[in-house]
Amino acid sequence: MRLHSLVLACLAATFACTPDEEEAPAVEVREGTELPANIQPALLEFRDNWTIVNSGGPLVAGNTVLVGYDDGRLTDCRGDQNGEPAWSITGYHQLGAGDVGSFEAGGHSPSQGTEPPVFTLEDSGDLAMWFHNTSVWGCSAYDSNYGANWHFGVGASLSFKTDWVTEALGTPRAGAPLVIAYDPARLPDCRGTKYGHDAWNIRVHYRFDGGPAQYKLLTAPQSNLQVPWPAVLDVPAGAGEVELWFENQDYYGCKAWDSQFGANYHIDLE
């Protein structure tokens, strides 16, 4: 949905601008189709010390997940046949109540290694994962958190576009990552340079349920330019709303704001 122009250049360096209108226009969000640029794939590492670490990008709708499984987590079903492993570990994943998918996680590879342990997160929601170790002799063992499976919150992304459209890929959720992407063309003022380099940046200010304000940068230096770079917010469990507003500032003290005419952007969390 197309939004009204939301940019105000504020004179004071406050977290949010003072409204110039009695009532700000409602924020409407349309469904997005692509994950913002510069988002790295998630890398879920199931380590043999029974820890699970995401050492890659965020678990959000549209992103891919690469699974690294240490077969030392499941050691019961072992044995070789003709010099090759006669056992295999299969990983399973299910998003919400959707279909169950599988991938090769260890041991004998039916695909001869041509099918990497990668899958795509089609939407936001609860991601369940578990692993099954079998052998040709009928041995069976599970890595499934004692039958409860391993669960991960899959979040969403919000892209604030230059034509005053906000796109959402997935549904923003409590306890799951939220990616914020921002087109710098929304805030074209305050573009100071120094020694031929961009001397400005854009940041998102945010808070959950009216709590303490925090911020993250939405641009990053690349050569002598500032380029868009999405931020990942860690949404706490139990949060009901995230409030967002944007600030452009340069080295010389110029500030400009995109703050929904001082009302800020309020996004409900599932």
N, C-alpha and C positions, 0 to 999 in steps of 0.2 A: 504494500500500500504506500502511495506517495505521501510524504509528510510535508508540513509547512517548514519553511526555513527556521532553523533552531539556533543559529549562531548569534551570540552577543559578545562584544568585546568589553570585558569588565575592567573597571578602573582599580578595584581593590583586589588584593591577592587573597581572596577568601575561597573556601571550598566550593561554594555554589554562588551563582550570581543572584542579585536581587531582581525579582520579576518586574518586567516593564508592562505586563498585561495582567488583567484581572484573573484570567484563566488560561492556562497553557493548553494547546490542542492535545487531544488524546494520542498516545503513541500506539501505532498499529504495526504489527510485525507480520511479514509474509514468510512462507516456507522457502528455505534455501535449497539449493541443489548441489553445492560444492563446498568442501571443507576449505577454510581460508588457507592461503599460501603460507609456506614455511612451517607447517605443522609436521613434525616428524612422526613416523609410525610408533605405536606403543611397543614396548619390548617387555613381556612378562617373563621373568626368570623364576622358575620353580627350583630352588636350590636344595642341595642334599642336607642342609641343616634345618630344613622345614620352614625356611622363610620364603616369602614370595615378594619379589621386588619388581616394580616397573621402572626400568632404567632408560626408558625411551620417552616418546611423546604421550599426550594425554589420552585417556580412554573416553573418547567422545564419538558421537554419531558421525559416520562417514570415514573414520580413521581405520587403518589396518592394524592388526595385532600380530606380532611375531612372537612365538612361544619358544622359550629355551627351557628344556626339561632335563634335569640331572637324573639319570636313571639310578643313581644311588638312593633315591627316595623309595624305589621299589626293587628289592633285591631277591625276592622269594623265588620267582620263576626264572631260572637260568639253565643253560645247557646249550651245547653246540651239536650240530648235525652236518656231517660232510665239511667240517671246518668253518661253518657259518652259524651265526646265532639262530637257535631254534625257538626263539621267543621274541615277542614284540610288545611295545607299549603304545597304546592308542589314546590320544587325547580327545575329549569331547567338550563342546561348548554349546550353550543355549542362552539366547537373549530373551528374557521374559518368558512368555508361553509359546515362543516361536519354535521352529524346527530345530532338531539337534543336529549339529554338524560334527565332523570328526577330522582328525589329522594324525599323521605318524609322529610319534614323540620319542621313540627309541627302539633299539634292537633291530630285528630284521625289518627291512623296508620293502613292502610289496611293490612300491613304485620304483625301486632301485634308486631312491634319492631324488627323483624328479618332482616330487610334490612336497614343497617345504611346509613347515608348520605355521601357516599364515592364514588368517581369515579376516573378513571385513565386518565392522560393526554397522549394521544397516540402520540402526535407530538408537535412541537412548533407552535406558531401563536397567534392569538387573541382569548381569552376566554371570551365569553359573558355569563352572568348569570342573572336570574330574578326569581321572586317568585309570586305564585298565591294562594290567600286565597279564599276558597269556603265553603259554608255550604249547608245543606240539604234543606234549605228554599230558595235557589237560589241566595244568596248573593255572590258577587264576588268583589275582591279587589286585586290590584297588587302592588308589590314592584319591580319596573323596571326602576328606574331613569327617571320617566316621559316618559316611552316608549322607551328610548334610551338604556336601559339595563346597567348592570354594566360590565365593561371591564377590563381585566387583561392581561398583556403581559406574554406569556409562552415562556421561553427561552430553552437553550440547555446545554449539557455537553460535554466537551472535555477531553478525557482520553489519557494521554501520557504514552504509554505502554513500558515495558522493552525491547521488541524486536524491538524498534524504529518504532512502528506503532502508529499513532494517530487516535483515533476513536471518531466520533461525533455522539451523540444521539440527533436528532433534528437539527435545523438550528440556529446558533447564531444570535441574533436579538438585535437591538437597543431598549432601554427601557425595557428590560427583563433580568432576572438573567442569569448568565453564570457560570456553575460549571466547575472548573478545578481540575482534578485528576491526580496524578503523581506517577509513580512507582519509588521508591528510587533506585532501581537497575540500573536505567539509569545513576546515578551519584554515583558510588561506593567508590570514594575517600573521604577523610576528614571525617573519622569515629572515632574521638577521644572519649574516655570514661573518666569518673571521678567518683571515688568511686564506680565502677561497674555499672554506669549508662551511657547510651548514652548521649554524650555531643555534639550533633550536631543537625542541623535541615535543612530542605529544604524549600525554599520560592519561590513563583512566583512573579516576578516583572512584572508590566503591565502599559500600558498607552493607552489612547484612542485618536486617530487622532493626535498623536504626542504631546499630552499634558503632564502635570506633571506625573512623574513616581510614582507609589505606589507599595506596596507589601503586600502579605498575606502569612501566613505559610501553608505548604502543608504536614507537619507531626505534630504529637502530642504525648506527653509522655503517655505511658501505662506501668505501673509498672516501670521497669528499661530500657525500650526500646522506641525508636521512631518508630511510626507506620504511615502508609499513612493516611492522613486526607484531604479530598477535601476542596477547598476554593470556596466560592461563591462571584462572582464579580457582583456589581451593575452597569449594563451597562446604561449609560445615554441615554436619548431620543435624536435622531438625530445623534448619533455616526455612523461613517462609517467603522471603523476598530479598532480592538484591537491588540496591539503588546505585545508579551509575551516573557520572558526569565527566566531561572531558575538558582538559586544559592544554592549550598550546602556549608555550613560553619560549623566549629566546634569551640569548646571552646578555642582551641589553635591557632586560626587565620588562619587555612587552609581553602582555598576557591576553589571551582570547579564550572564550569559553563556549562550549556546546553543552547546554544544561537544561534543555526543554524550558527555556525562559525562566530559569531559576527553580523550576519544580523538580528537576532531575528526572532520569529515566527509572521507572519502577518496574521490575520484572518479577512476576510471581514464580516461585519455585515449586515443582511438583513434590 
